[in-house]
Amino acid sequence: MRADPRPTFLFVHGGSSNARAWGPLRNEPALRGLRSYAVDLPGHGDAATGPAAYQRQPRDPAALASEPSPMHGVTLADNVRHVVGVLRRLTAHGPVVLAGNSLGGLTLTAVVNAVPDLVHRVVYLSALCLADPALLTGARDVPDDNLLDAAAARIAVPYDAPGRDPGVVRLDWRRAHQDPEVFALLKAAIMADATDHRFRLFLDTLDADENHGVLEPAALVDPGAWRRVPHTYVRFSADRALTPAVQDHMIRTADALTPDHPFEVHTLPVPHVGYVHRPEPFADLLARPG
């Protein structure tokens, strides 16, 4: 079978998310004669094993705080192994553009480090791209007036399950349905220009747990691999979760590692998950030749 020269887009979700978040954007390439695929990282999405208390109504805060996490023991290497497995199958049909958002950027970088020859291009959609080891601890010499940290603190669950993995963070996103103040704060942080109805639908797609243990050295840019893969950064100029100042800092530090092979940079005037309710400009940008 002859490989198709047109790319397939492989989407990697961000924190507390899953493949469902890419639904609207995943469909748009087909309208342009292209293919796409969205992964659920290990511990996420429909195949994850809980916590069941997150799905039940009425809410049971005590059960939610004590149930084991499907993220327990999941590492960045597990993410890479899963994405590389999908990538190998897709490359049998033609080139693959690897794209991701937010925390998913750590997996993008680690995959490029591991298998640069399998990636036609990597696209960071307001995603973490860490070239400076100091960024693993969140230290950065740049102002960061993000709204997400304060919003996440309002929905954090005092997670204390048996065998608790200290890298797992549990958030009760659905609390926003009962608390208008929390709802407004979360919406302003990640999806400010959507309707309230669209944001409510998005909240119901989110997973409770995320493993911030993936912030490890394997997520740092490897200049040797980096030089072998064209890389694009799409800045979200209305992002109040991963702010433009932080995005620009990551672009600068990555470019400083390989000044002969810098990012191709584009800007869209969208919030942190703008691709959920405004997929068209993203698909137009991704579908450009190159």
N, C-alpha and C positions, 0 to 999 in steps of 0.2 A: 504494500500500500504506500503510495506516494504521500509524503508529509505535506500538510497545508502550510504555505509560507506565511499566512496570516496568524497573528498571535492568539493564544488563549490567555485570558486574564485569570490569575489565581489570587483570590482575595483572602487575607488573613485579618481576623477581627481584633478589636482592642480589648481592654480590660472589662471584666464582668459581662462580656458580650459573647456572641456566637454567630454562626453562619446566617441566622435569620436577619441580622442587621443589614446584610448586603442584598437582601431581596430585590429592592427597586433597582439598584445599580447592577446587580447580577443579570437582570433582564435586559437592560439597555443595550449591551453589546450585540445581542441577537438582532436588534432592530437595525444594526449597522453591519450585519453579515459576519459577526465575530462570535467567539465562544467565551464562556466564563465558568468558573467553578469557585465556590466558597467553602472553606474548611471550617469544621469545629475543632479547635485545639483540644488536646486531652483534658477531660474534666468539664468540658463545656457542651452546651447544646442539648439536643434531644436524647443523645446516648448517655448523658451524665446521670449519675445515680443519686441525685438529691442536691441539697437537703429537701426532703419532702415537706417539711414545715413551711418552707417558703411558698409552696403552692396552695397550702390549705387556707380556707376561710372558715370561721374567723381566725385572725392572726393569733398565734401562740408564741409570744416572745421567749418564754422559757425553753420551749422545744427548739426554736430557731437558734438559740444561743448554745445548745448542747449537742445538736446533731452532728455526726462526723461529716467531713467535707469530701466531695469527690476530687478535690484538688490536692488532697493529702499525698505527699510524696512525688507529685508531678514536678518535673524539672524542665529547664530550658532545653536540655538534650532530648527530652520526650517530645516537646513541641517540634524541634528540628527533625527528629526521626519521622514524625507523622507527616509533616509538610513535604519532606524530601520524598517520601513514598508516593504521595499524590503527584508531586512534580515529575518524578520519573515516568509515571503512567501518562501524564499529559504530554511530555516531550516526545513521546512516540508518535504524536499526531502533528507536531510542529513546535515552533518557538513558544515560550511561556514568559509572560510578563508577570512578575510577582509584585503584588500591591498590598498595602496594609495601612491601618490607622492606629494612632495612639500607642498603647502598650504593645500592640502587635508589631511595631517597628523593631523591637528587640529580637523577635523571631525572624523577621526579614533579614536583619544583619547576620544573625547566626547561620541562617540557611545559605546566604551568599558566601560567608566564610567557609562553609562546609563543601558546597558544590557549585562554585562559580560558573563552571562550564554548562550547567543546566539552566541558568537564568539568562534569558534574552535581555531583560532590563528589570531593574527594581525601582518601584515607585513608592515613596513615603508620602502618605496623605495626612499631613499634620501628625506625623508619627515620630516616636522616639528614635533618634539616630545618635548613638553614643560613640564619639571618637575620643573623648577625654575621660580617663578612668575616674576622675572626680565626680563625673555625672552619675556614676553608679550609686552614690550616696545622696544624690539630689543637690550637691553643692554646685553652684554656678554663679559666676560673677556677672549677673545680669538681673535687672529688676523682674520680679514675677508676681504680677497682681492677679493671678488666676482666681476664679470663683469656685473651682471644683473642690479644693481642699476643705473649705468651710462647709460646703454642701455635703460632701461625703462624711464629715464628722457628725452631721445631724442624723445620718441614717446608719451609722456604724453600729454593728451588733457586738455586744460584749462576748465574743465567741470563746467558749471555754469547753470544747468537746474533749472526750478522752483521746489521748494521743495527739492533741492539737498540734498542727504544724505551724510554727511561728511565722512562716512566710505567707500564710493564708489570711486574707482580709475578707470579712463577711459584711455585706451591705444590704440593708432592707430597702431596696428601691421602691417597693410597692407601698411603703409608708407614705410616700408623697401623695397617694390617692386620698389619704385621710387628713393630710396636713397642708393647707393651702400655702403656708409660708415656705415649707420645704419644697413643695412643687415649684413655686416661683423661683426659688434659688437654684434648683437643679436645672430648670429650663433655661434660665439666664446663663448658666455655666456651659451647657453643651448643645442646646438646640433653640436658641433664642428666637429665631425668625419663623419657627413652625407654629401652627395653630396648637391650642391647648389639646384638642382632640388627638392630633397627630402625635404629640409628645406623650400623651397617656398610652397610646398604642405602643410606642417605642419602649416606654418603661416596662411594659408587660413582656417584652422580649428578653430583658436582661437577666443574667444569672446572678445569684447572690454572692458567689465566691470568686475570688481571684487570687492567684499566687504571685506575690511580688518577690518571691525568691528567684524569679527569672532575671532579676537585676544582678547579673553575675558577669565575670570577665569575658565569657564566651560571647556576650552580646555586644562587645566593643568591635568597632570597625577594624578589620585586618587589611592593612594597606595593600598587601600582595593580591588578595582576592578582589579588593575594591577596584583596583586598576583594570581588572578583567571584565567588569560588568558595567555597562552604562547605568547611571543612576539619576533619578529625577526626584526633586522635592516639590510637592505642591503645598504652598503656604496657604493657610486659612486665615485671612486677615481679620475675621470677626470671631476668632476662637478665643473663648474666655476660660478654657480648661488647659490647653497647651498654647500659651499666648504667643503672638507673633514675635515678641522679643526673644522668647526661649527657642522658638523654631529657628530664628535667624542665627542665634548662638550655635545651635547644633549644625546648621549648614556651614557656618564659618569654620568651626573646629574640624569638621569632616574634610572640608576643602583644603585646610592647612596640612592635612596628612598627605594628600595627593594633589598638589596645586596644578599638576599637569593633566589631571582628570577630575575636574570639579563637577558638582551637581549641575544639572539643567534645572532651573528654578522657574516655577509658575506660581501665580497667585490667584486664588478665588475668594470672593467676598462672602464667605460662609462660616458658620459656627462649627464646633468640634465634630459633629456627626451630620454635617450638611448633606452628605451623600444619601442619607436615609429619605429625606423628603424633597431633595432637589437633585436627582441623579443625572439629569441631562447634561449639565456643564461638565461633570466629571467624565461621563462617557465620551463626550466630544473631545475632551483633552486626551483621554487614554487612547482613543481610536486614531489619533494623529500618527502618520507614518514615523518610524524611527525606533 
